[in-house]
């Protein structure tokens, strides 16, 4: 099985979000800290499609899982 590691910026593009460094940092700052009791895909700022992509990426341990994990950690940083 061939796997591809996707970048953090590519994850933002995949989610339909601006993916330049400044926009990524602004998004994280705006939505942090995400409380530990909220699963990443359940955060209120996602669209249904974004939440599904995040949930399925982690559930299937897809190529996106590492970038999604990075996003999860970034949003929980205090």
N, C-alpha and C positions, 0 to 999 in steps of 0.2 A: 504494500500500500504506500503510495506516495503522499507525503504531507508537505504543505507549504505553510511557512510561518508568515502571517500577515502583520504588517506594521500597525502601530497605534493610529497613525494618520489615516491609513487605509480603512481601519475600522470605522472611524468617524465618517469617511466618505461612504462606506457601505450602509451606514445608518442614515445617510442623507443629511449629514451635518457638515458644516464648514470644517475643513481639515487642515488648515494652516496652524502653525504653532500658537499664534496669538488667540485664535478662535477656540482651539482645544483648551488652552489655559483658562479662558473666560468661561467656557462651559463648565469646567471642573470647579472653578471658583464659585460660580453661580449656584451649583447644585450640591455643593459639599457643606458640611459632612452629611453623608447619607447614613441614617441611623442603622446600627447593626441588626436591628430586628426586621429590617426591610430587605427582602431579596432584591438583588440588582434589577431583575426584569420586572419587578413589581413597583419600582419607583414611579411616582406620579407624573414625571416629566416625559416619559416615553410615549410614543404613539403605539398603537396595537402592533403594527408591523415591526417597529423597533424592539418592543418587548419580546415578541415572538422570535426574532432573530437572535437576541441575546440568550433567551431561555434554551432554544434549540442548539445553539452553538455549544453551550455548556453541557447540555444533556447528552449530545452526541459526541462530545469531546472532539469537535470539528477543528479544522485548521484555524478557525477564528478564536478558539478557546483561550489561547495565551493572551491575545490582545484584549479579550473580554475580561479576563482575570486582572490584567493591568488596569483596565478602566474601573473595575470594582475596587481595587486597592486605592486608586487615585481619588475616587469619589468618597471614600471613607476616611481619608487622611484628615487629621485635625490640625 
